[in-house]
Amino acid sequence: MNKELPREYLRFNVLERTQHIVLFTTFLLLAFTGWALKYPHVEQSQWWIRMWGGPKTAGIIHRVAGITMLIDFIWHIVYMVRKILSGRIRFHKDTTLIPMPKDLTDAIKNMMYFTGASREKPRFGRFSYIHKFDYWAVFWGMAIIGLSGLFLTFPVEASYLFPAWSVNWIWDMISIMHSDEALLAIVFILFFHFYNEHLKWDKFPMNTVWLTGKITLKEMKHEHPLEYELEFGEKEGDDK
């Protein structure tokens, strides 16, 4: 094995880490303020709203955080499109974020491995099926929560988009879409994203890649063997 291989591998650059930090910061602000505003009659929500400066201030924080999150999301899309058009991202089956048929077989293999039905673990590239599901779920959430949130933030402007016959039910539907999808997002982040990225035994209490952008070659070889082989031309079982 080449002794001059770096000890760490840059997985996410500073712009990508910044986008992620803005995303999760605004997400937490939206979760903390949104559910307190939705259930102000609950005793626990009352002191929580007061902590944010009252319902009016909490509402302002919620709207500012929501708009900031949408701007961050648009920034990410523009950033990714520019990387694709400039050739900095080229399609490869072992590095793409696009869902592939292999992701389905990897999911089946993983379930078989964890249930003891198979001794063979799936071999992942740069992104596993879990990462891809995690990533593309944001697009779904932004489409539902973000769009409905904009309508609720600017109701006068949004009302021009809806026909008069829908006025008796459209706003109730938008409100339900916004809050129910937000609940789904919170549960997903807490139980799916946090566990897979931070709370597993080998990552607990936190995976620091979101801060440094780097993983060790040992981690890369173990968690992303196909990308490791693509980058360094060595098989997972090669000796050091």
Buried (B, 14 or more C-beta within 10 A) or exposed (E): EEEEEEEBBEBBEEEBBEBBEBBBBBBEBBBBBBBBBBBEEEEEBBEBBEEBEEBEEBBBBBBBBBBBBBEBBEBBEEEBEEBEEEEEBEEEEBBBEEBBEBBEEBBBBBEBBEEEEBEEBBBBBBBBBBBBBBEEBBEEBBEBBBBBBBBBBEEEEBBEEEEEEEEEEBBEEBBEBBBEBBBBBBEBBEEBBEEBBBBEEEBEEEBEBBEEBBBEBEBBBBBBBBBBBBBBEBEEEEEE
